């Protein structure tokens, strides 16, 4: 009796086919989980914009979340030249303003905060300061994907939001 080669044995062919199908199924499952995770992350992406609004006798800064998920604001930096501000009142021109807290807040999708509102006749003085004022904001998604955005609206991804305590805006 002649001995059959192992690869010609019907049981071995069935076993190899089952192994092949199992490997393909595992690969498809892993890839599907990867795609599902990417979709879940994309469905809750925040997109924060820093903007200003001005009128004849009013001026304000606003922060809006135009994304699809909440933005967890980790820090804000406000500087004029090389000097970092900790509150709006550090500038004498901003002594009669309405302000709200912005650092370390969660901004829901489609919502807006106005951290500074000025109403009065000295708008021209504030506009002169505004030209030199830099605002930088770092925010994260619920999946800890983080971005830094400034008034230029060019968000750039970062590993995490870290700020020197001397540069952090406290208001």
Order of alpha helices (4+ residues) and beta strands (2+ residues): alpha-beta-beta-beta-beta-beta-beta-beta-alpha-beta-beta-beta
